[in-house]
């Protein structure tokens, strides 16, 4: 934005104050995202724009106060209306992204916010609050399904041990799952030419899987194999990190917006921003896009269980169990809120994860580390998936099941190719 690049000098054109274009604000947004990244190593999740811009940012060495001042100036200069519907969405995107940047800068500067204040500003959403009694009713259903006697957590752990993927089977199982996710996705979405990914197994991370988008429709997908990986996670991670999840979302944004429209700002992805509600929400809902529950059961039973050397007879009861466990997903948001707002100690949070959410005990402390590192980000997986699901289903107007499914896929494709944020989903 010229006003910033000339140290704030006033520029008059034909007797009127100079006004920035959308692209000029977008270019400053890019620069400021990279500048925040110098203060927060996890802020810039992906960047495949010009290396010269990164070099310039490294040379400028902007402090947090300067970043905040320039982000506020960018918001003031952002045009209020677009030339068409697409540009109007772009303007809303830049507005929300810049406002979330202000929140992140304030947090980096030591300012404290409640969990809900943070998510409202950072992701444009607030997760519902539920108490322990709400989840206890769901746990009772799982208790009944498991049968037997003794603590439900112990019986669940014993069941899960029977569906753990052996370490030497992880790669073939994950590759088969990702391949199936891709095949199902490309029936409905034309993927960019030459799109590809590399699969790696890592350890010592606070997450179970991660997609590092490199640009040029290429991703590095990492799976954390430090803890046991149960058979249902193969499809979950294959869809979420790959197809039609993060890999496809980033590749379509690059194809449609960066290359198609010349909107350079989409070549940088700030992790702690409204983009992530759509990114994580679409990645989670993408599992249901790729597989109906019946299709998933058949694939896991007939392909993944034998490939992992597991008993296919366990596939159906395990599918019923995982569908019930999925209803506990919002307990994750409540655990994070209670812990980060200071209502729970670490020990109480671990107890909640294990006994309320029925989280694998061996992974509970890892999840607390995720809260500490990423704070309110956790709502993107639940609230985001629900908002994306509502948006997609609204577009399925046909009474014919096949036509309705095609309509859902078309709505999903358009979402992954657009600047839409939470407001557009609602």
PyMOL commands that set and color helices and strands:
alter all, ss='L'
color gray80, all
select helices_A, chain A and resi 2-5+22-37+51-60+64-77+85-108+115-123+132-146+152-161+167-186+232-242+246-259+264-267+275-290+293-308+314-326+330-340+346-355+361-394+401-416+422-425
alter helices_A, ss='H'
color red, helices_A
select strands_A, chain A and resi 12-13+16-17+44-47+196-202+209-215+218-224+268-270
alter strands_A, ss='S'
color yellow, strands_A
deselect
rebuild
show_as cartoon
